Amino acid sequence: MSGCSEEIFEILDEQDRVIGRAPRRLCHGDPSLIHRVAHVMVFNKKGELLLQKRSPDKDIQPGRWDTSVGGHLALGEDYRAAAGRETREELGLENLALTYLYGSRIRNEIESENVATFMAVAEGPFAFDTREIETVRFWTATEIAIALGSGVFTSHFEEEWRSYLRWRQGRAASGQGHPPI
C-alpha cells in the first residue's frame, strides 16, 4: 500500500464474517485478529509453479520463496477481486483468468488468515515490484518437494502447497481431471 496511511484489515470471526477492523501492524502479531488473504498459484503451460522470492525488507518471512501471488483484502473487497488486484500489482498481469480452487485457514503464533486460493496460467513476462519481490521463477513439483522443510519457503507457502496437493488428489480421485503439477 502506498502513502502514509496505515493499512486497515477487516477482522473476522471463525465463519469468515466481518466483526471489526484493525491496523495491519496489530494483525501481524496478534493471532486473535483473523483477517482475509487471496492467493493465486500461477502455472506455466509445462505445469511448473511460479514462486516469488520475498524482498528482504518484508515484515513477515523476508527473503523466502512464497506463493505466486498473495495479498490482503482491502476493506469491502471480495476474494476474487483481491486476487485480480494483487496479480496486477505483484506480477503486472492484467485480466488474467482466475479459477477458484479452495479456501483454507492459516493459524500460527504470528497471525490468523482465512485464505481463498485461485489458479491461473501465464508464461510471463512478469513485471514485479522489486520493493516487494526480489525475483520470481518457475519451480517443478520435484524441486518443491526437495526444498520443503529446508527453510527456503515461507511457512505459508508450505501450508499452501500441502493444501494444493490435497485438493489435487481429491480432484483426481473424483475423476475431475488432472490439474497442473
Secondary structure, 3 states (H helix, E strand, C coil): CCCCCCCEEEEECCCCCEEEEEEHHHHCCCCCCEEEEEEEEEECCCCCEEEEEECCCCCCCCCCEECCEEEECCCCCCHHHHHHHHHHHHHCCCCCCCEEEEEEEEECCCCEEEEEEEEEECCCCCCCCCCCEEEEEEECHHHHHHHCCCCCECHHHHHHHHHHHHHHHHHHHCCCCCCCC
